[in-house]
Amino acid sequence: MVKKTREDALATRDALLTAALQVFRERGVAHTRLSDVAERAGVTRGAIYWHFRDKAELFAAVCERGTMPVEALLAEASRSAQCDPLATVKQLALMALTQLAEHADTQAMFDVIFHKCEFTDDLASVVAKNDADRASCLSQVQGLFDQAVAAGQLPPHADTYLATQGLHAYMVGLMHEWVLNPASYDLAACAEPLLDCYLAGLTLRPPVCAPLAT
């Protein structure tokens, strides 16, 4: 009986996350009420408060469900030395773009984040967590670029901080524009050559912030 109750609770939570994503995308986060999500999920308003403290916690859970797999793999890769650091960076970035291209829920989540969300005061905790997660992610990527310098894959004068910021901007730009118009091109098929383009430029002419010593 306990097992059944636990399974029911997990099923209800999943239904709430699915419903929240749909309603956020239709109405925007700011204009969505918890009662709207409960109605879409076919549960009572009280069921929402059993699982989520408020809309901010619900929104954070929706975002986490769409990004956790790639973030977990990135954290795991950054904890140990890689024999081919640039290939690891490419693999992780490729997974992120492929996940976006092939999963409707991920597309919906990024559509909400990019176009349907006003980060008002009630979402301050979500903003703070997103900022911390992004900083951690970028630090891990920079660590892989540092390994690439040590392995001779990037020149010793390469500014790995700028390389990381450039890759982040490139990825966000690709995701943002593709979500606006998914029919513009096949992202799953084009993700690898698009990443090769950035990484090839990084290898041949990496960013250098300070002038080289003579």
C-alpha positions in Angstrom: 0.0 0.0 0.0 2.9 2.4 0.9 4.5 1.5 -2.5 1.3 2.3 -4.3 1.0 5.6 -2.5 4.6 6.6 -3.4 4.0 5.6 -7.0 0.8 7.7 -7.1 2.7 10.7 -5.6 5.4 10.5 -8.3 2.8 10.2 -11.0 1.0 13.2 -9.7 4.2 15.2 -9.5 5.1 14.3 -13.1 1.6 15.2 -14.3 1.9 18.6 -12.5 5.3 19.3 -14.2 3.9 18.4 -17.6 0.8 20.5 -17.1 2.9 23.4 -15.8 5.1 23.4 -18.9 2.1 23.5 -21.1 0.4 26.3 -19.3 3.6 28.3 -18.9 4.1 28.1 -22.7 0.6 29.1 -23.4 0.1 32.0 -21.0 3.6 32.9 -19.8 5.0 32.3 -16.4 3.8 35.6 -14.9 0.2 35.1 -16.0 0.0 31.5 -14.9 -1.8 30.7 -11.6 -1.3 27.5 -9.6 -5.0 26.8 -10.0 -4.5 26.8 -13.8 -1.9 24.1 -13.5 -4.0 22.1 -11.1 -6.9 22.2 -13.5 -4.8 21.2 -16.5 -3.3 18.3 -14.5 -6.8 17.2 -13.3 -5.9 17.5 -9.6 -6.9 19.7 -6.7 -5.0 22.9 -5.8 -4.0 21.2 -2.6 -2.2 18.6 -4.6 0.1 21.2 -6.0 1.0 22.5 -2.5 1.8 18.9 -1.4 4.6 18.8 -4.0 5.6 22.5 -4.5 5.7 25.4 -2.0 4.9 28.0 -4.6 5.0 28.9 -8.3 8.8 29.6 -8.2 9.5 26.1 -6.9 7.3 24.6 -9.6 9.0 26.6 -12.3 12.4 25.6 -11.0 11.4 21.9 -11.1 10.2 22.3 -14.7 13.5 23.8 -15.7 15.5 21.2 -13.8 13.7 18.3 -15.5 14.8 19.6 -18.9 18.5 20.3 -18.2 19.6 17.8 -15.5 21.0 15.0 -17.8 23.5 17.1 -19.6 24.5 19.0 -16.5 25.1 15.8 -14.6 27.3 14.4 -17.4 29.3 17.7 -17.5 29.9 17.6 -13.8 31.1 14.0 -14.0 33.4 14.8 -17.0 34.9 17.8 -15.2 35.9 15.8 -12.1 38.5 13.7 -13.9 41.2 14.2 -16.4 40.1 13.7 -20.0 42.4 12.2 -22.6 40.8 14.3 -25.3 39.3 17.4 -23.5 38.1 19.2 -26.7 36.3 16.0 -27.8 34.6 15.9 -24.4 33.5 19.6 -24.7 32.1 18.8 -28.2 30.3 15.7 -27.0 28.6 17.5 -24.2 27.6 20.4 -26.3 26.4 18.1 -29.0 24.3 16.2 -26.5 22.7 19.5 -25.4 21.8 20.5 -28.9 20.6 17.0 -29.8 18.4 16.9 -26.7 16.8 20.2 -27.8 16.3 19.0 -31.3 14.8 15.7 -30.5 12.6 16.3 -27.4 9.5 18.3 -27.6 9.5 18.9 -23.8 13.0 20.4 -23.9 11.9 22.6 -26.8 8.9 23.8 -24.8 11.0 24.5 -21.8 13.5 26.6 -23.7 10.7 28.4 -25.4 9.3 29.3 -21.9 12.7 30.4 -20.6 13.6 32.4 -23.7 10.2 33.9 -24.6 7.5 33.3 -22.0 9.2 34.3 -18.7 9.5 37.6 -16.9 11.9 37.2 -14.0 9.8 39.1 -11.5 10.5 39.4 -7.8 8.5 36.2 -7.0 11.0 34.2 -9.1 14.1 35.8 -7.5 15.1 32.4 -6.0 14.9 30.8 -9.4 17.1 33.5 -10.9 19.6 33.1 -8.1 19.8 29.3 -8.6 20.0 29.7 -12.4 22.9 32.1 -12.0 24.7 29.8 -9.7 24.1 26.8 -11.9 25.3 28.7 -15.0 28.5 29.8 -13.1 29.2 26.3 -12.1 28.6 25.0 -15.6 30.9 27.6 -17.2 33.6 26.9 -14.6 33.5 23.2 -15.5 33.7 23.9 -19.2 36.7 26.2 -18.5 38.3 23.4 -16.6 38.1 21.2 -19.7 39.5 24.0 -21.9 42.4 24.3 -19.3 43.0 20.6 -19.8 43.0 21.2 -23.6 45.8 23.8 -23.1 47.8 21.4 -20.9 47.3 18.6 -23.5 48.5 20.8 -26.4 45.1 20.9 -28.1 45.0 24.7 -27.6 47.9 27.1 -27.7 49.4 28.0 -24.2 48.4 31.6 -24.6 44.7 30.8 -25.2 42.4 32.7 -22.8 40.2 29.8 -21.6 37.8 32.1 -19.8 37.0 34.0 -23.0 36.8 30.7 -24.9 34.2 29.5 -22.4 32.2 32.7 -22.6 32.3 32.5 -26.4 31.0 28.9 -26.5 28.3 29.7 -24.0 27.1 32.7 -26.1 27.3 30.6 -29.3 25.2 27.8 -27.8 22.6 30.1 -26.3 22.3 31.9 -29.6 21.8 28.7 -31.5 19.2 27.5 -29.1 17.4 30.8 -28.9 17.1 31.3 -32.7 16.3 27.7 -33.5 13.5 27.5 -30.9 12.0 30.6 -32.6 11.9 28.8 -35.9 12.5 25.0 -35.7 11.7 24.6 -39.3 14.6 26.8 -40.4 17.0 23.8 -40.4 17.5 20.3 -39.0 19.3 21.1 -35.8 20.0 17.4 -35.0 21.8 17.0 -38.4 23.6 20.3 -38.3 24.6 20.4 -34.6 28.0 18.7 -35.2 29.2 20.8 -38.1 28.1 23.9 -36.2 30.1 22.9 -33.2 33.1 21.9 -35.4 33.0 25.4 -36.8 33.4 27.1 -33.4 36.0 24.6 -32.1 38.1 24.8 -35.3 38.2 28.5 -35.0 39.1 28.2 -31.3 42.0 25.8 -32.1 43.4 27.9 -35.0 42.9 31.4 -33.4 41.9 31.3 -29.8 41.0 34.5 -28.0 43.9 36.2 -26.2 43.0 39.0 -23.8 46.5 40.1 -22.8 49.3 40.8 -25.4 51.8 38.0 -25.9 55.1 38.4 -24.1 58.0 39.1 -26.4 
